């Protein structure tokens, strides 16, 4: 009883903060620990080595090197090898602007703001990358505002470059991440986000609609927030797949096994359109609420079932397993929940259309990555009021 109340309390607190990213279950903690332990270890090694290397070539500014090392590695799974190049390019712009402005203006109180703005503008025009723009502005402002790092090649700039180079060496040479591990964790998060989005839609459709409350919440409504979290995870998964591909291509250690991550990258690529459809279904459910449409029980049941099936499919295929008998049965029978009397409202009809299309896409993914005997696209088609639903 106490554990249940604690879980509900955390969930309510997370909802009150607008985005349910807090670990509300023991499984969440275990999953997040497994996902973040390697990036944290990589960062700690890179920061320590960067500080040691910077004490040799830029002793007075050595403390700056760990900061750039962590920034170059990136946070979590949104990492790119080209981050290092963008950081160094932004650093160079910031140094040039800071030194040129200092020589021209001397030391005036508004110089920091001017240097920051000019550096950001030049980096944006030349490099056209948010990371480079931010880093150019930050470094230019720091070089102007913090004493003890003068000259056209200031020690702080040297320490920053050392941090970036050490980070790249750690990622590519010393501790390259496992593409399979990266992608497996990313797919697990993706399946969980899809299921949570379906649950949010179901809970919203089951509650009495309150127009005033919905208007007050705006884009923070539970359905919209859940769809956004799913969209975020889809983009995160895409970023993870790109980083895994780069590691396989450029890391000497990972090049010994070029097929690492290939299956999961293909799976993630095939799942992406399917899970975008889930986001569309959740947003359409929100549209039903705004139009005051009372959802048919089979609509609610179908959304809930598709969410559960999607999470099970992602988990099992991500572990390179064929679907178990229960999941296969649910997947084959899910479309039956959508059949029945014709629907009256366009928004609910659109939800059914997307559900049929998503189930067909899931079947295609399973057929491509597993060995289950599943029906073809015609199984998902239906006609209501002269309108053909499902795959054509």
C-alpha positions as a Python dict, from the first residue, in 0.01 Angstrom:
ca = {
    (1, 'X'): (0, 0, 0),
    (2, 'X'): (280, 242, 95),
    (3, 'X'): (474, 169, -224),
    (4, 'X'): (162, 228, -433),
    (5, 'X'): (96, 564, -267),
    (6, 'X'): (460, 664, -317),
    (7, 'X'): (440, 576, -688),
    (8, 'X'): (114, 766, -733),
    (9, 'X'): (261, 1065, -551),
    (10, 'X'): (563, 1077, -781),
    (11, 'X'): (341, 1044, -1086),
    (12, 'X'): (122, 1333, -972),
    (13, 'X'): (428, 1547, -899),
    (14, 'X'): (569, 1469, -1245),
    (15, 'X'): (236, 1559, -1406),
    (16, 'X'): (227, 1883, -1208),
    (17, 'X'): (570, 1974, -1347),
    (18, 'X'): (436, 1930, -1699),
    (19, 'X'): (660, 1648, -1828),
    (20, 'X'): (660, 1300, -1676),
    (21, 'X'): (1031, 1228, -1686),
    (22, 'X'): (1076, 1134, -1321),
    (23, 'X'): (1140, 766, -1243),
    (24, 'X'): (813, 658, -1086),
    (25, 'X'): (882, 284, -1085),
    (26, 'X'): (1172, 63, -981),
    (27, 'X'): (1197, -55, -1341),
    (28, 'X'): (1251, 306, -1448),
    (29, 'X'): (1549, 339, -1215),
    (30, 'X'): (1707, 14, -1334),
    (31, 'X'): (1656, 102, -1700),
    (32, 'X'): (1797, 451, -1661),
    (33, 'X'): (2097, 328, -1463),
    (34, 'X'): (2179, 79, -1738),
    (35, 'X'): (2135, 344, -2008),
    (36, 'X'): (2341, 620, -1844),
    (37, 'X'): (2626, 440, -1669),
    (38, 'X'): (2843, 411, -1979),
    (39, 'X'): (2804, 775, -2096),
    (40, 'X'): (2879, 891, -1740),
    (41, 'X'): (3192, 673, -1726),
    (42, 'X'): (3305, 798, -2067),
    (43, 'X'): (3262, 1158, -1956),
    (44, 'X'): (3456, 1104, -1634),
    (45, 'X'): (3750, 944, -1817),
    (46, 'X'): (3751, 1214, -2086),
    (47, 'X'): (3736, 1495, -1830),
    (48, 'X'): (4022, 1352, -1622),
    (49, 'X'): (4246, 1291, -1925),
    (50, 'X'): (4165, 1633, -2070),
    (51, 'X'): (4260, 1804, -1745),
    (52, 'X'): (4587, 1609, -1726),
    (53, 'X'): (4678, 1692, -2088),
    (54, 'X'): (4589, 2060, -2048),
    (55, 'X'): (4817, 2099, -1744),
    (56, 'X'): (5108, 2022, -1977),
    (57, 'X'): (5029, 2277, -2252),
    (58, 'X'): (4806, 2535, -2081),
    (59, 'X'): (4855, 2505, -1708),
    (60, 'X'): (4684, 2828, -1603),
    (61, 'X'): (4365, 2739, -1792),
    (62, 'X'): (4369, 2361, -1749),
    (63, 'X'): (4036, 2365, -1565),
    (64, 'X'): (3868, 2470, -1891),
    (65, 'X'): (3961, 2148, -2070),
    (66, 'X'): (3724, 1909, -1882),
    (67, 'X'): (3432, 2139, -1965),
    (68, 'X'): (3498, 2126, -2339),
    (69, 'X'): (3566, 1751, -2320),
    (70, 'X'): (3221, 1685, -2175),
    (71, 'X'): (3058, 1922, -2424),
    (72, 'X'): (3234, 1751, -2716),
    (73, 'X'): (3127, 1405, -2607),
    (74, 'X'): (2768, 1520, -2582),
    (75, 'X'): (2507, 1428, -2329),
    (76, 'X'): (2358, 1082, -2322),
    (77, 'X'): (2287, 927, -2659),
    (78, 'X'): (2255, 1250, -2864),
    (79, 'X'): (2622, 1233, -2957),
    (80, 'X'): (2794, 1305, -3282),
    (81, 'X'): (3156, 1289, -3384),
    (82, 'X'): (3116, 1618, -3570),
    (83, 'X'): (3032, 1788, -3240),
    (84, 'X'): (3407, 1814, -3184),
    (85, 'X'): (3460, 1988, -3516),
    (86, 'X'): (3175, 2231, -3450),
    (87, 'X'): (3309, 2310, -3104),
    (88, 'X'): (3659, 2384, -3234),
    (89, 'X'): (3518, 2594, -3519),
    (90, 'X'): (3302, 2790, -3276),
    (91, 'X'): (3598, 2825, -3044),
    (92, 'X'): (3809, 2970, -3325),
    (93, 'X'): (3541, 3224, -3415),
    (94, 'X'): (3504, 3327, -3052),
    (95, 'X'): (3880, 3371, -3005),
    (96, 'X'): (3924, 3579, -3320),
    (97, 'X'): (3629, 3807, -3243),
    (98, 'X'): (3727, 3846, -2877),
    (99, 'X'): (4088, 3935, -2951),
    (100, 'X'): (4006, 4166, -3242),
    (101, 'X'): (3740, 4348, -3041),
    (102, 'X'): (3967, 4377, -2739),
    (103, 'X'): (4245, 4531, -2949),
    (104, 'X'): (4001, 4774, -3109),
    (105, 'X'): (3791, 4882, -2811),
    (106, 'X'): (4002, 4807, -2508),
    (107, 'X'): (3819, 4722, -2189),
    (108, 'X'): (3469, 4873, -2168),
    (109, 'X'): (3176, 4746, -1968),
    (110, 'X'): (2949, 4673, -2263),
    (111, 'X'): (3220, 4485, -2451),
    (112, 'X'): (3108, 4144, -2322),
    (113, 'X'): (2761, 4182, -2471),
    (114, 'X'): (2896, 4316, -2800),
    (115, 'X'): (3151, 4036, -2834),
    (116, 'X'): (2893, 3771, -2755),
    (117, 'X'): (2648, 3904, -3012),
    (118, 'X'): (2908, 3952, -3289),
    (119, 'X'): (3056, 3606, -3229),
    (120, 'X'): (2714, 3442, -3243),
    (121, 'X'): (2626, 3628, -3563),
    (122, 'X'): (2952, 3540, -3740),
    (123, 'X'): (2936, 3176, -3631),
    (124, 'X'): (2577, 3157, -3751),
    (125, 'X'): (2664, 3303, -4092),
    (126, 'X'): (2978, 3093, -4141),
    (127, 'X'): (2887, 2764, -3971),
    (128, 'X'): (2504, 2767, -3954),
    (129, 'X'): (2494, 2530, -3654),
    (130, 'X'): (2338, 2603, -3315),
    (131, 'X'): (2617, 2429, -3123),
    (132, 'X'): (2891, 2631, -3296),
    (133, 'X'): (2698, 2956, -3246),
    (134, 'X'): (2651, 2892, -2874),
    (135, 'X'): (3012, 2789, -2825),
    (136, 'X'): (3151, 3085, -3019),
    (137, 'X'): (2945, 3325, -2806),
    (138, 'X'): (3034, 3157, -2478),
    (139, 'X'): (3408, 3141, -2547),
    (140, 'X'): (3426, 3496, -2673),
    (141, 'X'): (3249, 3626, -2363),
    (142, 'X'): (3466, 3415, -2130),
    (143, 'X'): (3791, 3525, -2298),
    (144, 'X'): (3692, 3890, -2262),
    (145, 'X'): (3550, 3872, -1908),
    (146, 'X'): (3801, 3639, -1737),
    (147, 'X'): (4156, 3772, -1703),
    (148, 'X'): (4477, 3572, -1738),
    (149, 'X'): (4438, 3436, -2091),
    (150, 'X'): (4565, 3700, -2330),
    (151, 'X'): (4725, 3677, -2675),
    (152, 'X'): (4609, 3564, -3016),
    (153, 'X'): (4640, 3202, -2906),
    (154, 'X'): (4532, 3233, -2539),
    (155, 'X'): (4584, 2944, -2302),
    (156, 'X'): (4212, 2911, -2249),
    (157, 'X'): (4163, 2843, -2620),
    (158, 'X'): (4444, 2587, -2616),
    (159, 'X'): (4290, 2411, -2316),
    (160, 'X'): (3950, 2408, -2487),
    (161, 'X'): (4094, 2250, -2801),
    (162, 'X'): (4278, 1992, -2593),
    (163, 'X'): (3952, 1899, -2420),
    (164, 'X'): (3774, 1848, -2754),
    (165, 'X'): (4056, 1636, -2900),
    (166, 'X'): (4078, 1419, -2589),
    (167, 'X'): (3701, 1363, -2597),
    (168, 'X'): (3716, 1249, -2961),
    (169, 'X'): (4004, 1015, -2877),
    (170, 'X'): (3808, 864, -2588),
    (171, 'X'): (3497, 808, -2801),
    (172, 'X'): (3679, 668, -3104),
    (173, 'X'): (3992, 501, -2968),
    (174, 'X'): (3981, 423, -2597),
    (175, 'X'): (3616, 360, -2510),
    (176, 'X'): (3394, 344, -2819),
    (177, 'X'): (3035, 268, -2719),
    (178, 'X'): (2867, -50, -2833),
    (179, 'X'): (2623, 25, -3119),
    (180, 'X'): (2406, -269, -3014),
    (181, 'X'): (2389, -148, -2654),
    (182, 'X'): (2309, 209, -2756),
    (183, 'X'): (2031, 108, -2990),
    (184, 'X'): (1879, -153, -2761),
    (185, 'X'): (1836, 98, -2479),
    (186, 'X'): (1701, 358, -2721),
    (187, 'X'): (1444, 114, -2860),
    (188, 'X'): (1333, 17, -2509),
    (189, 'X'): (1268, 382, -2429),
    (190, 'X'): (1086, 422, -2758),
    (191, 'X'): (853, 128, -2691),
    (192, 'X'): (781, 257, -2340),
    (193, 'X'): (705, 606, -2473),
    (194, 'X'): (462, 465, -2732),
    (195, 'X'): (279, 265, -2466),
    (196, 'X'): (266, 565, -2231),
    (197, 'X'): (124, 783, -2509),
    (198, 'X'): (-155, 531, -2572),
    (199, 'X'): (-231, 518, -2198),
    (200, 'X'): (-252, 899, -2184),
    (201, 'X'): (-499, 899, -2474),
    (202, 'X'): (-710, 626, -2315),
    (203, 'X'): (-721, 799, -1975),
    (204, 'X'): (-821, 1127, -2136),
    (205, 'X'): (-1097, 967, -2342),
    (206, 'X'): (-1236, 785, -2039),
    (207, 'X'): (-1268, 1101, -1829),
    (208, 'X'): (-1554, 1350, -1862),
    (209, 'X'): (-1443, 1630, -2088),
    (210, 'X'): (-1393, 1969, -1919),
    (211, 'X'): (-1368, 2242, -2183),
    (212, 'X'): (-1253, 2513, -1938),
    (213, 'X'): (-979, 2295, -1794),
    (214, 'X'): (-865, 2186, -2140),
    (215, 'X'): (-845, 2550, -2255),
    (216, 'X'): (-649, 2648, -1944),
    (217, 'X'): (-397, 2367, -1987),
    (218, 'X'): (-339, 2445, -2353),
    (219, 'X'): (-46, 2249, -2495),
    (220, 'X'): (25, 2101, -2150),
    (221, 'X'): (-275, 1870, -2180),
    (222, 'X'): (-180, 1512, -2096),
    (223, 'X'): (-244, 1389, -2449),
    (224, 'X'): (-34, 1658, -2615),
    (225, 'X'): (245, 1619, -2358),
    (226, 'X'): (251, 1242, -2417),
    (227, 'X'): (261, 1288, -2796),
    (228, 'X'): (550, 1531, -2758),
    (229, 'X'): (743, 1289, -2538),
    (230, 'X'): (694, 1020, -2801),
    (231, 'X'): (812, 1259, -3074),
    (232, 'X'): (1118, 1339, -2861),
    (233, 'X'): (1200, 970, -2823),
    (234, 'X'): (1160, 914, -3197),
    (235, 'X'): (1411, 1192, -3265),
    (236, 'X'): (1641, 1061, -2993),
    (237, 'X'): (1628, 717, -3148),
    (238, 'X'): (1712, 862, -3489),
    (239, 'X'): (2010, 1045, -3335),
    (240, 'X'): (2123, 728, -3160),
    (241, 'X'): (2111, 530, -3485),
    (242, 'X'): (2321, 794, -3661),
    (243, 'X'): (2578, 796, -3382),
    (244, 'X'): (2595, 415, -3380),
    (245, 'X'): (2655, 419, -3756),
    (246, 'X'): (2936, 673, -3717),
    (247, 'X'): (3103, 475, -3441),
    (248, 'X'): (3092, 160, -3652),
    (249, 'X'): (3249, 347, -3943),
    (250, 'X'): (3519, 553, -3769),
    (251, 'X'): (3623, 365, -3455),
    (252, 'X'): (3914, 126, -3525),
    (253, 'X'): (3788, -114, -3257),
    (254, 'X'): (3430, -119, -3387),
    (255, 'X'): (3542, -151, -3750),
    (256, 'X'): (3655, -503, -3663),
    (257, 'X'): (3284, -590, -3632),
    (258, 'X'): (3113, -375, -3896),
    (259, 'X'): (2778, -552, -3859),
    (260, 'X'): (2735, -447, -3495),
    (261, 'X'): (2410, -260, -3465),
    (262, 'X'): (2303, -319, -3826),
    (263, 'X'): (1993, -522, -3732),
    (264, 'X'): (1880, -271, -3470),
    (265, 'X'): (1943, 24, -3701),
    (266, 'X'): (1721, -136, -3965),
    (267, 'X'): (1458, -212, -3702),
    (268, 'X'): (1464, 146, -3573),
    (269, 'X'): (1433, 278, -3929),
    (270, 'X'): (1132, 56, -4000),
    (271, 'X'): (963, 138, -3670),
    (272, 'X'): (993, 515, -3701),
    (273, 'X'): (694, 573, -3934),
    (274, 'X'): (484, 331, -3727),
    (275, 'X'): (551, 518, -3404),
    (276, 'X'): (490, 854, -3566),
    (277, 'X'): (145, 715, -3642),
    (278, 'X'): (99, 650, -3269),
    (279, 'X'): (177, 1017, -3205),
    (280, 'X'): (-85, 1109, -3465),
    (281, 'X'): (-341, 881, -3299),
    (282, 'X'): (-283, 1049, -2962),
    (283, 'X'): (-317, 1396, -3115),
    (284, 'X'): (-635, 1291, -3293),
    (285, 'X'): (-770, 1161, -2962),
    (286, 'X'): (-705, 1505, -2819),
    (287, 'X'): (-893, 1652, -3114),
    (288, 'X'): (-1189, 1425, -3032),
    (289, 'X'): (-1193, 1569, -2681),
    (290, 'X'): (-1182, 1926, -2806),
    (291, 'X'): (-1476, 1854, -3037),
    (292, 'X'): (-1670, 1698, -2750),
    (293, 'X'): (-1684, 1354, -2915),
    (294, 'X'): (-1776, 1075, -2676),
    (295, 'X'): (-1541, 792, -2771),
    (296, 'X'): (-1687, 454, -2857),
    (297, 'X'): (-1566, 184, -2612),
    (298, 'X'): (-1406, -9, -2898),
    (299, 'X'): (-1200, 300, -2987),
    (300, 'X'): (-1065, 322, -2633),
    (301, 'X'): (-1005, -52, -2621),
    (302, 'X'): (-823, -49, -2957),
    (303, 'X'): (-591, 239, -2860),
    (304, 'X'): (-502, 68, -2534),
    (305, 'X'): (-441, -266, -2707),
    (306, 'X'): (-225, -114, -2981),
    (307, 'X'): (-12, 64, -2719),
    (308, 'X'): (50, -260, -2529),
    (309, 'X'): (118, -455, -2849),
    (310, 'X'): (361, -192, -2976),
    (311, 'X'): (571, -201, -2659),
    (312, 'X'): (578, -583, -2665),
    (313, 'X'): (676, -592, -3034),
    (314, 'X'): (956, -336, -2988),
    (315, 'X'): (1096, -518, -2683),
    (316, 'X'): (1089, -863, -2839),
    (317, 'X'): (1222, -765, -3179),
    (318, 'X'): (1484, -547, -3010),
    (319, 'X'): (1606, -857, -2826),
    (320, 'X'): (1615, -1045, -3161),
    (321, 'X'): (1330, -1273, -3058),
    (322, 'X'): (1031, -1384, -3260),
    (323, 'X'): (706, -1271, -3106),
    (324, 'X'): (573, -1492, -2831),
    (325, 'X'): (241, -1667, -2889),
    (326, 'X'): (35, -1421, -2683),
    (327, 'X'): (171, -1110, -2854),
    (328, 'X'): (124, -1273, -3195),
    (329, 'X'): (-236, -1356, -3109),
    (330, 'X'): (-304, -1002, -2988),
    (331, 'X'): (-147, -854, -3296),
    (332, 'X'): (-355, -1068, -3529),
    (333, 'X'): (-678, -1000, -3339),
    (334, 'X'): (-631, -628, -3268),
    (335, 'X'): (-801, -514, -3585),
    (336, 'X'): (-1119, -697, -3481),
    (337, 'X'): (-1164, -438, -3206),
    (338, 'X'): (-1217, -175, -3474),
    (339, 'X'): (-1500, -352, -3653),
    (340, 'X'): (-1862, -283, -3566),
    (341, 'X'): (-2127, -22, -3622),
    (342, 'X'): (-2028, 277, -3839),
    (343, 'X'): (-1884, 580, -3661),
    (344, 'X'): (-2053, 918, -3677),
    (345, 'X'): (-1772, 1167, -3616),
    (346, 'X'): (-1487, 1244, -3855),
    (347, 'X'): (-1223, 1272, -3583),
    (348, 'X'): (-1304, 927, -3443),
    (349, 'X'): (-1315, 786, -3793),
    (350, 'X'): (-966, 931, -3847),
    (351, 'X'): (-844, 758, -3528),
    (352, 'X'): (-970, 424, -3660),
    (353, 'X'): (-804, 487, -3996),
    (354, 'X'): (-469, 555, -3826),
    (355, 'X'): (-506, 254, -3598),
    (356, 'X'): (-563, 25, -3895),
    (357, 'X'): (-267, 171, -4076),
    (358, 'X'): (-44, 138, -3769),
    (359, 'X'): (-141, -226, -3718),
    (360, 'X'): (-62, -297, -4083),
    (361, 'X'): (278, -127, -4043),
    (362, 'X'): (349, -330, -3729),
    (363, 'X'): (269, -649, -3917),
    (364, 'X'): (510, -546, -4193),
    (365, 'X'): (785, -477, -3939),
    (366, 'X'): (731, -816, -3773),
    (367, 'X'): (729, -998, -4106),
    (368, 'X'): (1051, -823, -4206),
    (369, 'X'): (1239, -878, -3879),
    (370, 'X'): (1081, -1200, -3753),
    (371, 'X'): (945, -1526, -3886),
    (372, 'X'): (579, -1506, -3789),
    (373, 'X'): (305, -1605, -4035),
    (374, 'X'): (91, -1291, -4030),
    (375, 'X'): (-191, -1173, -4259),
    (376, 'X'): (-139, -932, -4545),
    (377, 'X'): (-264, -571, -4584),
    (378, 'X'): (-614, -677, -4692),
    (379, 'X'): (-673, -801, -4337),
    (380, 'X'): (-681, -441, -4214),
    (381, 'X'): (-910, -290, -4472),
    (382, 'X'): (-1271, -199, -4404),
    (383, 'X'): (-1542, 22, -4552),
    (384, 'X'): (-1772, 253, -4359),
    (385, 'X'): (-2021, 476, -4530),
    (386, 'X'): (-1844, 438, -4864),
    (387, 'X'): (-1506, 530, -4711),
    (388, 'X'): (-1230, 272, -4734),
    (389, 'X'): (-1027, 245, -4413),
    (390, 'X'): (-683, 99, -4364),
    (391, 'X'): (-407, 19, -4615),
    (392, 'X'): (-494, 56, -4980),
}
